[in-house]
Amino acid sequence: MGSVAPYATTQGRRYRVRYRRPDGSQTDKRGFKTKRDAEVFLASVEVSKAQGTFLDPSRSRVAVAELAIPWLVSKRASLKPSAYSPIETAWRLRVQPRWGRIAITDIAHSDVKSWVAELNQGLGASVVIRTYGVLASILDDAVHDRRIAVNPARGGKIGLPKKTTSRHVYLNHAQVEDLASASGEYATLVRTLAYTGMRWAEVSGLSTQNIDFARSRIWVVTSAVEVNGEIYVGTPKSHKIRSVPMPRFLRDELAGRVARLGPDDLVFPSKAGTYMRRVRTSAASKSWFKTAAESIGMPQLHIHDLRHTAASLAVQSGGNVKAIQRMLGHASAAMTLDVYADLFDDDLDAVSTALDQARAAQLDARRGTRPDQTTPTTSSD
């Protein structure tokens, strides 16, 4: 147990509480005006230690920026550069300026709510949600470390915006061919993207040794992602290696291309012989892809729309959801259905047709007739 002792100050008698932390080290807290207040505090300390909810006041007086250092180190170690970069940017540009010097015990839920409202005024939904998530996650660690009892950024209605997803663009076979023809030397690249569903970084990292022509498969094992002007070579998204099928015409086209390359060469290198950089499609861009897209009357087309196109063409060809999930590298078939729900509208029509037929069959059976029988009509003649 701890102890309570009085001491003299210029403002009068005050009380100090001496107690031990759960690790056995001794500390104290001063400034109590009455002995009763000091005893109540000491009792609360002993109860919290017994219940395992003890919070060390000295560990609570820490600024957000101090906790952000190990948090960022952990994120950098566990995330790919492309995923870490926007998080670090959100911290540096929006979280640190507002909260970096603030002690975690001085953050109120209403303060966070007001901050989110300010962010909503000038930023898109995705950026606001990501920025808020950085602060909330740092404070989550503070709760787990028993620096604070609750996270002031969690609970209640923070006022986060809802993300709106734009409608996917799907090309048909003829449009893919028109785009490929307009792309000149990049025609094979366009067809590969549109018929395999590979991401741009995955195609950029594709080497000849990862194409299995005997089985008409491409092994997606490398991703060359451009982040802030630098190329980072690593495993595909989610670190999962997968194989994707090649239609026969694409296999033959790639075979002719690979025949001129070495066993470890990149299939689609840049003009400098290195990994390709991202294709720009902004209004100011004069990339080969934007030029080709404009020539076929689709100036708003993005390179990632070819991945959507691959999903669409696979569904139209009769591919099942599980196969399409594996081709695209999604974590689950449920994710594929969520992302491309609009591609399965015909399945809803099939459900309604089946329900209609089942109802008719059951009601006809109850009346003693078959669905293909017609009820004779009586004549008044």
TITI-551217 format. One record per residue (C-alpha): residue in three letters; y, x, z. Coordinates in nm, 4 decimals, always signed. Layout:
(rec "ala"; (Y; X; Z))
...
This chain:
(rec "met"; (+0.0000; +0.0000; +0.0000))
(rec "gly"; (+0.3611; +0.1030; -0.0486))
(rec "ser"; (+0.6458; +0.1004; +0.1959))
(rec "val"; (+0.9960; -0.0386; +0.2304))
(rec "ala"; (+1.2703; +0.1685; +0.3911))
(rec "pro"; (+1.6471; +0.1187; +0.4324))
(rec "tyr"; (+1.9112; +0.3707; +0.3320))
(rec "ala"; (+2.2904; +0.3781; +0.3543))
(rec "thr"; (+2.5293; +0.3541; +0.0599))
(rec "thr"; (+2.9057; +0.3137; +0.0265))
(rec "gln"; (+2.8422; -0.0544; -0.0506))
(rec "gly"; (+2.6293; -0.1015; +0.2618))
(rec "arg"; (+2.2628; -0.0933; +0.3496))
(rec "arg"; (+2.0142; -0.0970; +0.0660))
(rec "tyr"; (+1.6340; -0.0838; +0.0558))
(rec "arg"; (+1.3974; +0.1455; -0.1292))
(rec "val"; (+1.0388; +0.0659; -0.2212))
(rec "arg"; (+0.7873; +0.3496; -0.2429))
(rec "tyr"; (+0.4599; +0.2746; -0.4192))
(rec "arg"; (+0.1868; +0.4346; -0.6268))
(rec "arg"; (+0.1199; +0.3746; -0.9918))
(rec "pro"; (-0.2351; +0.2870; -1.1058))
(rec "asp"; (-0.2934; +0.6556; -1.1867))
(rec "gly"; (-0.2176; +0.7513; -0.8260))
(rec "ser"; (+0.1225; +0.9109; -0.8853))
(rec "gln"; (+0.4011; +0.8091; -0.6487))
(rec "thr"; (+0.7327; +0.6577; -0.7505))
(rec "asp"; (+1.0021; +0.4390; -0.6026))
(rec "lys"; (+1.2601; +0.1771; -0.6862))
(rec "arg"; (+1.5939; +0.1541; -0.5107))
(rec "gly"; (+1.8894; -0.0808; -0.4851))
(rec "phe"; (+1.7446; -0.3906; -0.3187))
(rec "lys"; (+2.0141; -0.5676; -0.1154))
(rec "thr"; (+1.7729; -0.7352; +0.1263))
(rec "lys"; (+1.4472; -0.6293; +0.2841))
(rec "arg"; (+1.2893; -0.9512; +0.1626))
(rec "asp"; (+1.3725; -0.8719; -0.2027))
(rec "ala"; (+1.2179; -0.5293; -0.1582))
(rec "glu"; (+0.9033; -0.6731; -0.0018))
(rec "val"; (+0.8676; -0.9326; -0.2782))
(rec "phe"; (+0.8923; -0.6573; -0.5383))
(rec "leu"; (+0.6321; -0.4464; -0.3571))
(rec "ala"; (+0.3973; -0.7446; -0.3363))
(rec "ser"; (+0.4363; -0.8108; -0.7092))
(rec "val"; (+0.3533; -0.4473; -0.7802))
(rec "glu"; (+0.0329; -0.4631; -0.5765))
(rec "val"; (-0.0724; -0.7903; -0.7426))
(rec "ser"; (-0.0058; -0.6554; -1.0926))
(rec "lys"; (-0.2080; -0.3422; -1.0166))
(rec "ala"; (-0.4975; -0.5552; -0.8950))
(rec "gln"; (-0.4818; -0.7769; -1.2036))
(rec "gly"; (-0.4394; -0.4869; -1.4444))
(rec "thr"; (-0.0991; -0.6086; -1.5624))
(rec "phe"; (+0.1141; -0.3403; -1.4038))
(rec "leu"; (+0.4196; -0.2306; -1.6011))
(rec "asp"; (+0.5838; +0.0988; -1.5153))
(rec "pro"; (+0.9634; +0.0465; -1.5210))
(rec "ser"; (+1.0193; +0.4117; -1.6095))
(rec "arg"; (+0.8096; +0.3698; -1.9240))
(rec "ser"; (+0.9972; +0.0564; -2.0245))
(rec "arg"; (+1.3346; +0.2269; -2.0570))
(rec "val"; (+1.2580; +0.3649; -2.3992))
(rec "ala"; (+1.4422; +0.3074; -2.7254))
(rec "val"; (+1.2784; +0.1544; -3.0327))
(rec "ala"; (+1.3338; +0.4754; -3.2326))
(rec "glu"; (+1.1224; +0.6753; -2.9877))
(rec "leu"; (+0.8294; +0.4388; -3.0275))
(rec "ala"; (+0.8762; +0.4276; -3.4046))
(rec "ile"; (+0.7902; +0.7972; -3.4427))
(rec "pro"; (+0.4181; +0.7719; -3.3512))
(rec "trp"; (+0.4005; +0.4281; -3.5184))
(rec "leu"; (+0.5148; +0.5707; -3.8522))
(rec "val"; (+0.2795; +0.8680; -3.8180))
(rec "ser"; (-0.0106; +0.6283; -3.7668))
(rec "lys"; (+0.0881; +0.4154; -4.0650))
(rec "arg"; (+0.1259; +0.7172; -4.2899))
(rec "ala"; (-0.2219; +0.8373; -4.1970))
(rec "ser"; (-0.3892; +0.5008; -4.2573))
(rec "leu"; (-0.2048; +0.3705; -4.5642))
(rec "lys"; (-0.1834; +0.4826; -4.9230))
(rec "pro"; (+0.1526; +0.6290; -5.0266))
(rec "ser"; (+0.2337; +0.3197; -5.2319))
(rec "ala"; (+0.1825; +0.0983; -4.9248))
(rec "tyr"; (+0.3534; +0.3316; -4.6778))
(rec "ser"; (+0.6692; +0.3896; -4.8826))
(rec "pro"; (+0.8153; +0.0349; -4.8561))
(rec "ile"; (+0.7392; +0.0298; -4.4825))
(rec "glu"; (+0.9187; +0.3592; -4.4249))
(rec "thr"; (+1.2098; +0.2373; -4.6355))
(rec "ala"; (+1.2346; -0.0844; -4.4333))
(rec "trp"; (+1.2461; +0.1177; -4.1105))
(rec "arg"; (+1.5006; +0.3701; -4.2369))
(rec "leu"; (+1.7405; +0.1294; -4.4070))
(rec "arg"; (+1.7214; -0.1881; -4.1997))
(rec "val"; (+1.5315; -0.1577; -3.8717))
(rec "gln"; (+1.6534; +0.1765; -3.7407))
(rec "pro"; (+2.0270; +0.1086; -3.7934))
(rec "arg"; (+2.0035; -0.2171; -3.5947))
(rec "trp"; (+1.7403; -0.1446; -3.3307))
(rec "gly"; (+1.6817; +0.2308; -3.3180))
(rec "arg"; (+1.8988; +0.2965; -3.0109))
(rec "ile"; (+1.8179; -0.0273; -2.8291))
(rec "ala"; (+1.5862; -0.0132; -2.5264))
(rec "ile"; (+1.2829; -0.2332; -2.5750))
(rec "thr"; (+1.3598; -0.4181; -2.2502))
(rec "asp"; (+1.7039; -0.5128; -2.3846))
(rec "ile"; (+1.5706; -0.6976; -2.6899))
(rec "ala"; (+1.5782; -1.0750; -2.6617))
(rec "his"; (+1.3952; -1.3222; -2.8811))
(rec "ser"; (+1.7254; -1.4796; -2.9799))
(rec "asp"; (+1.8564; -1.1389; -3.0909))
(rec "val"; (+1.5637; -1.0959; -3.3272))
(rec "lys"; (+1.6080; -1.4483; -3.4578))
(rec "ser"; (+1.9763; -1.3858; -3.5352))
(rec "trp"; (+1.8909; -1.0583; -3.7076))
(rec "val"; (+1.6347; -1.2273; -3.9325))
(rec "ala"; (+1.8944; -1.4909; -4.0222))
(rec "glu"; (+2.1313; -1.2117; -4.1299))
(rec "leu"; (+1.8600; -1.0502; -4.3410))
(rec "asn"; (+1.7935; -1.3823; -4.5116))
(rec "gln"; (+2.1505; -1.3884; -4.6413))
(rec "gly"; (+2.1132; -1.0973; -4.8797))
(rec "leu"; (+1.7495; -0.9994; -4.9190))
(rec "gly"; (+1.4441; -1.1443; -5.0876))
(rec "ala"; (+1.1676; -1.3099; -4.8877))
(rec "ser"; (+0.9199; -1.0223; -4.9252))
(rec "val"; (+1.1727; -0.7650; -4.8046))
(rec "val"; (+1.2760; -0.9789; -4.5060))
(rec "ile"; (+0.9155; -1.0395; -4.4019))
(rec "arg"; (+0.8291; -0.6704; -4.4372))
(rec "thr"; (+1.1369; -0.5583; -4.2431))
(rec "tyr"; (+1.0719; -0.8020; -3.9591))
(rec "gly"; (+0.7076; -0.6940; -3.9554))
(rec "val"; (+0.8041; -0.3321; -3.8896))
(rec "leu"; (+1.0004; -0.4198; -3.5747))
(rec "ala"; (+0.7394; -0.6680; -3.4539))
(rec "ser"; (+0.4553; -0.4204; -3.5031))
(rec "ile"; (+0.6356; -0.1418; -3.3148))
(rec "leu"; (+0.6914; -0.3814; -3.0244))
(rec "asp"; (+0.3250; -0.4867; -3.0428))
(rec "asp"; (+0.2364; -0.1270; -2.9594))
(rec "ala"; (+0.4794; -0.1375; -2.6679))
(rec "val"; (+0.2940; -0.4408; -2.5292))
(rec "his"; (-0.0458; -0.2735; -2.5717))
(rec "asp"; (+0.0883; +0.0372; -2.3972))
(rec "arg"; (+0.2068; -0.1841; -2.1093))
(rec "arg"; (+0.5698; -0.0900; -2.1556))
(rec "ile"; (+0.6727; -0.4556; -2.1834))
(rec "ala"; (+0.4899; -0.7728; -2.0875))
(rec "val"; (+0.5591; -0.9749; -2.4033))
(rec "asn"; (+0.6822; -0.9010; -2.7537))
(rec "pro"; (+1.0303; -1.0536; -2.7988))
(rec "ala"; (+0.9773; -1.0578; -3.1764))
(rec "arg"; (+0.6709; -1.2814; -3.1548))
(rec "gly"; (+0.6350; -1.6491; -3.0790))
(rec "gly"; (+0.8754; -1.9315; -3.1401))
(rec "lys"; (+1.0441; -1.9966; -3.4712))
(rec "ile"; (+1.1864; -1.6694; -3.5968))
(rec "gly"; (+1.3059; -1.8226; -3.9235))
(rec "leu"; (+1.1111; -1.6093; -4.1671))
(rec "pro"; (+1.1453; -1.7192; -4.5304))
(rec "lys"; (+0.8516; -1.8365; -4.7350))
(rec "lys"; (+0.7466; -1.6223; -5.0266))
(rec "thr"; (+0.7404; -1.7986; -5.3610))
(rec "thr"; (+0.4934; -1.6767; -5.6180))
(rec "ser"; (+0.5976; -1.6754; -5.9800))
(rec "arg"; (+0.3707; -1.8386; -6.2337))
(rec "his"; (+0.1302; -1.5925; -6.3900))
(rec "val"; (+0.1661; -1.5078; -6.7570))
(rec "tyr"; (-0.1580; -1.5231; -6.9536))
(rec "leu"; (-0.1962; -1.4003; -7.3093))
(rec "asn"; (-0.4612; -1.5337; -7.5436))
(rec "his"; (-0.6731; -1.3099; -7.7637))
(rec "ala"; (-0.4339; -1.3328; -8.0581))
(rec "gln"; (-0.1329; -1.2458; -7.8432))
(rec "val"; (-0.3128; -0.9453; -7.6948))
(rec "glu"; (-0.3891; -0.8222; -8.0441))
(rec "asp"; (-0.0294; -0.8741; -8.1553))
(rec "leu"; (+0.0932; -0.6791; -7.8527))
(rec "ala"; (-0.1583; -0.4012; -7.9144))
(rec "ser"; (-0.0596; -0.3733; -8.2805))
(rec "ala"; (+0.3092; -0.3592; -8.1860))
(rec "ser"; (+0.2333; -0.0838; -7.9306))
(rec "gly"; (+0.1338; +0.1695; -8.1938))
(rec "glu"; (-0.0365; +0.4705; -8.0353))
(rec "tyr"; (-0.0769; +0.2727; -7.7111))
(rec "ala"; (-0.2859; -0.0029; -7.8727))
(rec "thr"; (-0.6111; +0.1044; -7.7088))
(rec "leu"; (-0.4375; +0.1275; -7.3726))
(rec "val"; (-0.3113; -0.2315; -7.4072))
(rec "arg"; (-0.6577; -0.3599; -7.4984))
(rec "thr"; (-0.8131; -0.1710; -7.2060))
(rec "leu"; (-0.5696; -0.3276; -6.9601))
(rec "ala"; (-0.6089; -0.6764; -7.1060))
(rec "tyr"; (-0.9894; -0.6782; -7.1199))
(rec "thr"; (-1.0898; -0.4866; -6.8046))
(rec "gly"; (-0.8298; -0.6011; -6.5503))
(rec "met"; (-0.7710; -0.2440; -6.4365))
(rec "arg"; (-0.4431; -0.1707; -6.2613))
(rec "trp"; (-0.1923; +0.0612; -6.4272))
(rec "ala"; (-0.2552; +0.3400; -6.1736))
(rec "glu"; (-0.6305; +0.3072; -6.2296))
(rec "val"; (-0.5983; +0.3406; -6.6056))
(rec "ser"; (-0.3613; +0.6323; -6.5568))
(rec "gly"; (-0.6258; +0.8097; -6.3488))
(rec "leu"; (-0.9183; +0.7304; -6.5808))
(rec "ser"; (-1.1085; +1.0378; -6.7038))
(rec "thr"; (-1.3720; +1.0550; -6.9756))
(rec "gln"; (-1.6529; +1.1276; -6.7289))
(rec "asn"; (-1.6043; +0.7871; -6.5689))
(rec "ile"; (-1.6900; +0.5857; -6.8792))
(rec "asp"; (-2.0556; +0.4879; -6.9126))
(rec "phe"; (-2.0943; +0.3973; -7.2787))
(rec "ala"; (-2.4682; +0.3313; -7.2465))
(rec "arg"; (-2.4066; +0.0475; -7.0005))
(rec "ser"; (-2.0624; -0.0523; -7.1309))
(rec "arg"; (-1.9069; +0.0148; -6.7925))
(rec "ile"; (-1.5943; +0.1910; -6.6690))
(rec "trp"; (-1.6149; +0.3377; -6.3201))
(rec "val"; (-1.2852; +0.2982; -6.1368))
(rec "val"; (-1.2866; +0.5918; -5.8951))
(rec "thr"; (-0.9347; +0.7374; -5.9199))
(rec "ser"; (-0.5856; +0.5963; -5.8906))
(rec "ala"; (-0.2722; +0.7864; -5.9928))
(rec "val"; (+0.0152; +0.6012; -5.8256))
(rec "glu"; (+0.3815; +0.6827; -5.8797))
(rec "val"; (+0.5821; +0.6568; -5.5575))
(rec "asn"; (+0.9493; +0.7551; -5.5469))
(rec "gly"; (+0.9100; +0.9633; -5.8588))
(rec "glu"; (+0.5965; +1.1490; -5.7453))
(rec "ile"; (+0.2380; +1.0953; -5.8571))
(rec "tyr"; (-0.0207; +1.0573; -5.5806))
(rec "val"; (-0.3835; +1.0836; -5.6892))
(rec "gly"; (-0.6445; +0.9176; -5.4704))
(rec "thr"; (-0.8994; +0.6422; -5.4504))
(rec "pro"; (-0.8356; +0.2912; -5.5885))
(rec "lys"; (-0.6671; +0.0218; -5.3838))
(rec "ser"; (-0.8566; -0.0526; -5.0597))
(rec "his"; (-1.0464; +0.2745; -5.1206))
(rec "lys"; (-1.3215; +0.0829; -5.3037))
(rec "ile"; (-1.4883; +0.2297; -5.6101))
(rec "arg"; (-1.6025; -0.0320; -5.8613))
(rec "ser"; (-1.7310; -0.0678; -6.2148))
(rec "val"; (-1.5785; -0.2972; -6.4757))
(rec "pro"; (-1.7422; -0.4220; -6.7964))
(rec "met"; (-1.6270; -0.3321; -7.1463))
(rec "pro"; (-1.6563; -0.5734; -7.4403))
(rec "arg"; (-1.8383; -0.4116; -7.7309))
(rec "phe"; (-1.5276; -0.3769; -7.9481))
(rec "leu"; (-1.3443; -0.1963; -7.6659))
(rec "arg"; (-1.6424; +0.0280; -7.5955))
(rec "asp"; (-1.6529; +0.1351; -7.9597))
(rec "glu"; (-1.2764; +0.1909; -7.9649))
(rec "leu"; (-1.2867; +0.4031; -7.6496))
(rec "ala"; (-1.5872; +0.5961; -7.7774))
(rec "gly"; (-1.3872; +0.7066; -8.0795))
(rec "arg"; (-1.1024; +0.8155; -7.8546))
(rec "val"; (-1.3211; +1.0001; -7.6024))
(rec "ala"; (-1.5056; +1.1837; -7.8803))
(rec "arg"; (-1.1911; +1.3926; -7.9316))
(rec "leu"; (-1.1547; +1.4763; -7.5607))
(rec "gly"; (-1.3172; +1.7093; -7.3132))
(rec "pro"; (-1.5588; +1.5929; -7.0366))
(rec "asp"; (-1.2907; +1.5978; -6.7648))
(rec "asp"; (-0.9873; +1.4976; -6.9711))
(rec "leu"; (-0.7689; +1.1986; -6.8980))
(rec "val"; (-0.8383; +0.9140; -7.1385))
(rec "phe"; (-0.4726; +0.8094; -7.1437))
(rec "pro"; (-0.2608; +1.1133; -7.0578))
(rec "ser"; (+0.1161; +1.1328; -7.0803))
(rec "lys"; (+0.2750; +1.3203; -7.3681))
(rec "ala"; (+0.2846; +1.6226; -7.1370))
(rec "gly"; (-0.0902; +1.5932; -7.0790))
(rec "thr"; (-0.0539; +1.4795; -6.7174))
(rec "tyr"; (-0.0845; +1.1418; -6.5451))
(rec "met"; (+0.1204; +0.8625; -6.6990))
(rec "arg"; (+0.4158; +0.7254; -6.5094))
(rec "arg"; (+0.4799; +0.3556; -6.4611))
(rec "val"; (+0.6051; +0.1564; -6.7569))
(rec "arg"; (+0.9551; +0.0273; -6.6975))
(rec "thr"; (+1.0369; -0.3256; -6.8105))
(rec "ser"; (+1.3901; -0.3682; -6.6785))
(rec "ala"; (+1.6729; -0.4808; -6.9049))
(rec "ala"; (+1.8003; -0.1241; -6.9325))
(rec "ser"; (+1.4573; +0.0167; -7.0111))
(rec "lys"; (+1.3627; +0.1236; -7.3623))
(rec "ser"; (+0.9955; +0.1820; -7.2905))
(rec "trp"; (+0.7322; +0.1392; -7.5583))
(rec "phe"; (+0.5901; -0.1617; -7.3723))
(rec "lys"; (+0.9209; -0.3469; -7.3522))
(rec "thr"; (+0.9845; -0.2798; -7.7208))
(rec "ala"; (+0.6403; -0.4132; -7.8116))
(rec "ala"; (+0.6794; -0.7200; -7.5872))
(rec "glu"; (+1.0152; -0.8053; -7.7431))
(rec "ser"; (+0.8717; -0.7703; -8.0924))
(rec "ile"; (+0.6161; -1.0458; -8.0248))
(rec "gly"; (+0.8758; -1.2737; -7.8668))
(rec "met"; (+0.7826; -1.2123; -7.5014))
(rec "pro"; (+1.0684; -0.9996; -7.3602))
(rec "gln"; (+0.9908; -1.0957; -6.9966))
(rec "leu"; (+0.6319; -0.9681; -7.0151))
(rec "his"; (+0.5306; -0.7106; -6.7533))
(rec "ile"; (+0.2495; -0.4582; -6.7768))
(rec "his"; (+0.0766; -0.6223; -6.4765))
(rec "asp"; (+0.0551; -0.9454; -6.6767))
(rec "leu"; (-0.2247; -0.7792; -6.8716))
(rec "arg"; (-0.4316; -0.7763; -6.5520))
(rec "his"; (-0.3658; -1.1488; -6.5134))
(rec "thr"; (-0.4634; -1.1886; -6.8780))
(rec "ala"; (-0.7967; -1.0142; -6.8148))
(rec "ala"; (-0.8712; -1.2649; -6.5387))
(rec "ser"; (-0.7776; -1.5552; -6.7623))
(rec "leu"; (-0.9878; -1.4383; -7.0559))
(rec "ala"; (-1.2841; -1.3774; -6.8241))
(rec "val"; (-1.2625; -1.7313; -6.6858))
(rec "gln"; (-1.2361; -1.8771; -7.0371))
(rec "ser"; (-1.5466; -1.6832; -7.1390))
(rec "gly"; (-1.7463; -1.8468; -6.8591))
(rec "gly"; (-1.7421; -1.5662; -6.6037))
(rec "asn"; (-1.8159; -1.6815; -6.2489))
(rec "val"; (-1.5771; -1.6179; -5.9632))
(rec "lys"; (-1.7938; -1.3513; -5.8005))
(rec "ala"; (-1.8171; -1.1481; -6.1189))
(rec "ile"; (-1.4424; -1.1737; -6.1792))
(rec "gln"; (-1.3790; -1.0682; -5.8190))
(rec "arg"; (-1.5854; -0.7535; -5.8710))
(rec "met"; (-1.4131; -0.6783; -6.1990))
(rec "leu"; (-1.0664; -0.7068; -6.0468))
(rec "gly"; (-1.1552; -0.5286; -5.7245))
(rec "his"; (-1.0518; -0.8117; -5.4955))
(rec "ala"; (-1.1692; -0.8065; -5.1343))
(rec "ser"; (-1.3442; -1.1427; -5.1696))
(rec "ala"; (-1.4093; -1.4275; -5.4095))
(rec "ala"; (-1.1798; -1.6386; -5.1910))
(rec "met"; (-0.8957; -1.4005; -5.2695))
(rec "thr"; (-0.9657; -1.4335; -5.6428))
(rec "leu"; (-0.9562; -1.8116; -5.6125))
(rec "asp"; (-0.6303; -1.7950; -5.4171))
(rec "val"; (-0.4606; -1.5645; -5.6676))
(rec "tyr"; (-0.5876; -1.7415; -5.9779))
(rec "ala"; (-0.6334; -2.0984; -5.8570))
(rec "asp"; (-0.4541; -2.2269; -6.1671))
(rec "leu"; (-0.7287; -2.0861; -6.3884))
(rec "phe"; (-0.9842; -2.3171; -6.2328))
(rec "asp"; (-0.8104; -2.6508; -6.2974))
(rec "asp"; (-1.0921; -2.7510; -6.5323))
(rec "asp"; (-1.3309; -2.7285; -6.2360))
(rec "leu"; (-1.1282; -3.0004; -6.0661))
(rec "asp"; (-1.1717; -3.2189; -6.3734))
(rec "ala"; (-1.5459; -3.1592; -6.3551))
(rec "val"; (-1.5472; -3.2658; -5.9898))
(rec "ser"; (-1.3664; -3.5932; -6.0644))
(rec "thr"; (-1.5983; -3.6655; -6.3578))
(rec "ala"; (-1.9062; -3.6011; -6.1450))
(rec "leu"; (-1.7741; -3.8280; -5.8675))
(rec "asp"; (-1.7059; -4.1035; -6.1186))
(rec "gln"; (-2.0576; -4.0789; -6.2619))
(rec "ala"; (-2.2206; -4.0679; -5.9174))
(rec "arg"; (-2.0307; -4.3763; -5.8021))
(rec "ala"; (-2.1171; -4.5726; -6.1149))
(rec "ala"; (-2.4855; -4.4803; -6.0888))
(rec "gln"; (-2.5103; -4.5880; -5.7247))
(rec "leu"; (-2.3300; -4.9179; -5.7726))
(rec "asp"; (-2.5337; -5.0003; -6.0839))
(rec "ala"; (-2.8540; -4.9254; -5.8927))
(rec "arg"; (-2.7491; -5.1651; -5.6192))
(rec "arg"; (-2.6903; -5.4370; -5.8801))
(rec "gly"; (-3.0281; -5.3670; -6.0361))
(rec "thr"; (-2.8915; -5.2316; -6.3629))
(rec "arg"; (-2.8941; -4.8918; -6.5214))
(rec "pro"; (-2.5688; -4.7128; -6.6165))
(rec "asp"; (-2.6561; -4.7359; -6.9852))
(rec "gln"; (-2.7234; -5.1097; -6.9745))
(rec "thr"; (-2.4609; -5.3630; -7.0601))
(rec "thr"; (-2.4455; -5.7021; -6.8895))
(rec "pro"; (-2.5166; -5.9779; -7.1437))
(rec "thr"; (-2.2441; -6.2313; -7.1869))
(rec "thr"; (-2.3059; -6.6077; -7.2050))
(rec "ser"; (-2.1794; -6.8046; -7.4973))
(rec "ser"; (-2.0194; -7.1478; -7.4756))
(rec "asp"; (-2.1646; -7.2447; -7.8124))
